[in-house]
Each structure stands twice: as structure tokens, then as C-alpha cells.
Amino acid sequence: MASTKSHFSFTVVSFGVLTLATLDFAVGNEVSPLNENSKYVPVLLNAIRNIQTSISGAGLGNQIKVSTAIETGLTTDTSPPSNGRFRDDVRRFIQPIINFLVKNSAPLLVNLYPYFAVANNLDIKLEYALFTSPEAVVNDNGRG
């Protein structure tokens, strides 16, 4: 924790790097109990907490939100989108992270790869995968 606070104070606070109204800071990328990053699962939440504590200690807790970026493989039943949920075998991993993010009003970041959706399913239109369709493509119980 001391090294996190020291690094944050030196790198961000000393140089006045922050000029944005808000900023999201991702700790880890696609850390998951399902892939080769699984060795980081036990330390991810503590790393997020330590960095958020350092940011808050510098008086920037409302401007900078700490999160992590997950892979879509942690989810299931994603069509329609409102049916989506986290897989049962990752809930013990993801639920404490979500609880922390909710408590700190931080987003959960998701890495989306639209190319794979189009490449793996020819029924998916490119405009849909790239979020450029001029109209709703999926009827999600009246949500668009």
C-alpha cells in the first residue's frame, strides 16, 4: 500500500496530470479465474482497493474511479442483453469486485470484440457489431 500511495503521489499529484472532470482507471485487464491471468485473481480486488484508497487520500476520489476490465467470457445468457448474467463458476470472483465498484460509484469495464461476433456468426450485421446501426437491431423487451 505504501508503494502505491508513493507512486500515485509522485506520478499523478506532483505533475498535475489530471485535467479531466472524471477519469476511469483500470487495474488489470481481463483478469479471470478462467484464463492464463488466473494467478492475479487473488490480488485483483486488493490492488483496486489500494489504488482507490491512494486516489481518495489525495482528494481525487470523486474525479477518478478505479475499476477493472473484464472479458465477455465471464457472462452467459447474453441474448437478449437484459437476460445476461455472470456465469455461476465466476460469481465468487466477480461479486466482491462489483460490490466494491457499486460502493464507489465506479463502472465495470468490459472489453468487447465486435469482429469476433461478426466473424463467428454471419447473421450478425457489421453495423450492429460496430454500434453504428441507425435503428434498433435487437428487441430487448422494449429496451431497444
N, C-alpha and C positions, 0 to 999 in steps of 0.2 A: 504494500500500500504506500509506503514512504516513497519508493521509486516512482510510482505512478503520479503521486502528487508533485514530486520534484520535477518530473518530465513535463507534466502539464503546465506547471507554473512557469518553467523556463521557456517552453516552446510556444504556448498559446498566450499566456498573460503577459510575459515580458515583451514580446514582439507585437502585441496588439493585433494579432492575426484576425480577430473576429470583427467583421464589419457588417455581417448579415443580421437580419432581425431574428431568425431562428436557423438552427443547423441541426441536422441529424448525424450522429456519429455511429458508425457500425463497428462493432467489436466482433471479429471472426467473420468468416464467410462460408456459409453452408456447413457449419459445424453440425454434425448429426451422428446419432448412435448407429446410423445405417451405412455409413461410408468410411473412407480412409481417415477422415477427420475425427473419428470417434475418440481418439486419445485426448481430445480437447474438451469433450463433453463435461467431465467433472469440474473443470475450471472456468467454463464459459460464464456462468452466472456470476461468480465471484469477480471475474475480470470486468464485467459490465457494471457491477455494483461499485467496485473500486474507482473506475473511471468516472462514474456519475457522482460519487462522493467528492472526488477531486474537483470536478466541474462546479458542483454546488458549493464547495468550500471556497471557490474563487468568486462566488456571487453570480455565476452564469447558468445556474440550474434551470432558469426559465427560458434561456436563449438556446441552450444546447441540450438535446435529448439523445441519450445513449441507447442504442438498440443492437440488434444483430440481424444479419441477412440469412434467411433460411432457403432451402431448396423446396420445390413443389412436391418432391417425393415424400415429404412428411405428411402430406394431405391425402385424403381419399374421398370418394363420392363427390367429385367436384362439378358434376353437371346435373342440374343447373347449379350455378355458383352458390346459391343460398343453401344447398344441401351439403356443401363442403365442410369437412371437419378434419381434425388431426387423427392420424392413424392411432389405433389403440396401443401399439407397441412403442410409440414415441411420446405418449402423454406424460409419463413420469419425467421426461426430459424437458418438454416444451412448456408444461403448465406453470412451473415456478418462474420461468422466463416471462411468460405472458402476465403473470401476476405482478411481477416487478414493473413491466412496461406500463400496465394499466395504472399502477400506483404512481408512476412518474409521468403520466400522460405522454408516453413515448410511442411511436409507431412500431409495428413489427414489419420489417422489410423482407420482401420476397423477391428472389431472383427468378424472372420469367424468361423463357427462351422460346419466343414465338416461332422461330424457324423449325424447331423440332415438332411443334404442334402441326404445322403445315406439312412438313416432310413425312410425318408418320400417319397422317390422315388426310387423304385427298379431298374429303368432304368439307374440310375447313378452308374457308376463303382467306386469302392473304390479307385482305382489308380487315377482317375480323382479328387475325393474329397480330396485326400491327396497330390495332386500335384506331384505324382510320375509316371504318365503315360509316357512311353517312346516316345509317339507320340502325336500330336495334337488330342484332342478329340472333340473340337468344332471348326467348320469353322466359323470364325467371320469376314466375308467379306475379306478373305485373310490375316487376322491378326493372324492366328494360331488356 
